[in-house]
Amino acid sequence: MEGIALIGMLLVGLFVVYRLGLFKPVVELSAVATRESSAYNRSHKAIVAQRYAKMAVDVDVEKVNENIAKIDALAFD
């Protein structure tokens, strides 16, 4: 019986929120957040692309691979 009362109160509450027009601001806020995240994503991609373009490539590959092999050989168990 309490469940039916809870469902009834929920439906009345939703109807009041609908009649007051409070769902529209939530939908608009969601649209703004989607646009902002898309703009941030594009901006971040451009920044990372510029960072990769400016990277130096004068790295001693053999020394790097040797250090990686040494680290992988460590046994902590």
C-alpha positions as CSV (number, residue, x, y, z in Angstrom):
1,M,0.0,0.0,0.0
2,E,2.8,2.4,0.8
3,G,4.4,1.7,-2.6
4,I,1.2,2.8,-4.4
5,A,1.1,6.0,-2.3
6,L,4.8,6.6,-3.2
7,I,4.1,6.1,-6.9
8,G,1.1,8.4,-6.7
9,M,3.1,11.2,-5.0
10,L,5.9,10.8,-7.6
11,L,3.4,11.1,-10.4
12,V,1.8,14.2,-8.9
13,G,5.3,15.7,-8.3
14,L,6.3,15.0,-11.9
15,F,3.1,16.5,-13.2
16,V,3.7,19.7,-11.2
17,V,7.3,20.0,-12.4
18,Y,6.0,19.5,-16.0
19,R,3.3,22.2,-15.6
20,L,5.9,24.6,-14.2
21,G,8.1,24.0,-17.2
22,L,11.1,22.9,-15.3
23,F,12.2,20.2,-17.7
24,K,13.1,22.7,-20.4
25,P,16.0,24.3,-18.5
26,V,17.4,20.8,-17.8
27,V,17.3,20.0,-21.5
28,E,18.9,23.3,-22.4
29,L,21.6,22.9,-19.8
30,S,22.4,19.5,-21.2
31,A,22.7,20.9,-24.7
32,V,25.1,23.6,-23.4
33,A,27.2,21.0,-21.6
34,T,27.4,18.9,-24.8
35,R,28.6,21.9,-26.8
36,E,31.2,22.9,-24.2
37,S,32.6,19.4,-24.0
38,S,32.8,19.2,-27.8
39,A,34.6,22.6,-27.9
40,Y,37.0,21.5,-25.2
41,N,37.7,18.2,-27.0
42,R,38.6,20.0,-30.2
43,S,40.8,22.5,-28.4
44,H,42.6,19.8,-26.5
45,K,43.3,17.9,-29.8
46,A,44.8,21.1,-31.3
47,I,47.0,21.7,-28.3
48,V,48.2,18.1,-28.3
49,A,48.9,18.2,-32.0
50,Q,51.0,21.4,-31.5
51,R,52.9,19.7,-28.7
52,Y,53.7,16.7,-30.9
53,A,54.8,19.0,-33.7
54,K,57.3,20.7,-31.4
55,M,58.8,17.5,-29.9
56,A,62.5,16.8,-30.4
57,V,63.4,13.5,-32.1
58,D,67.0,13.3,-31.2
59,V,66.6,10.4,-28.8
60,D,69.0,7.5,-28.5
61,V,66.6,4.6,-29.2
62,E,69.1,1.9,-28.1
63,K,69.6,3.5,-24.7
64,V,65.9,3.9,-24.2
65,N,65.3,0.3,-25.1
66,E,68.1,-0.8,-22.8
67,N,66.6,1.1,-19.9
68,I,63.2,-0.3,-20.6
69,A,64.7,-3.8,-20.6
70,K,66.4,-3.2,-17.2
71,I,63.2,-1.9,-15.7
72,D,61.2,-4.9,-17.0
73,A,63.8,-7.2,-15.6
74,L,63.2,-6.0,-12.0
75,A,61.5,-8.6,-9.9
76,F,59.7,-7.2,-6.8
77,D,58.2,-10.5,-5.7
